[in-house]
Amino acid sequence: MVVVWSISAKSDLKNAFNYIAIDSRKNAEIVRDTLITLTIDLANNPEKHPLDKFKTKNDRIWRAFEKYQYRISYRVLEHQIRIVRMRIQASLRLNFNRSQKAFLVFHNSLNQNL
């Protein structure tokens, strides 16, 4: 099974990376690489994560997981896992643009791990 990122999910990841990199390229690489690795690992166990509880009319192919306070939504298809969306968790949606959110989320998660 192959893992494919949608254009919008790639854009979300790129935006988060670019903003985090303003402060720390190393931290941006850690976030990017971790999220990519977690999605690649889905090929081995696509049903590892629970059904997406926020997807209405979920026909059991929509799943989601969270890391660094990002929510990754994906679809499990017959021969492909499609990463559809990467969003900041709803509890952190403030009146900031996407790049500012990425910066806040990453730094908050680092502080929690110290």
C-alpha positions, 0 to 999 in steps of 0.5 A: 500500500502506498501513502499519498499526500493531497496538495492541500495537506502538503501545503499545510505541512510546508506552511508549518515548516516554513514558519517554524524554520524562521525561529529554528530550522532544526525544530521545523525539520523535526516536526516535518520528519516526524509527521512524514514518518508517521504517515509512511508507517500507515502503509504497514497498519492503516487502521492503527488510528481510530475512525475520524470522529469529526467526519460526518457520514464516515463510511469507515475509511476516514481515520485521524491521529494527532501529533504536535497538536496537529490533526492528520486526517486520512482515507484508507482506500483499496491500494492507497492511503490518502493524507487529506488534511493537516490541521491545528487542533480546534482547541488552539484555533485562535485568531492567527494566520496559519503560520502563526498557529504552526509556530505556537503549536510547535513551541507549546509541544516542545515545552510540554516535553521538557 
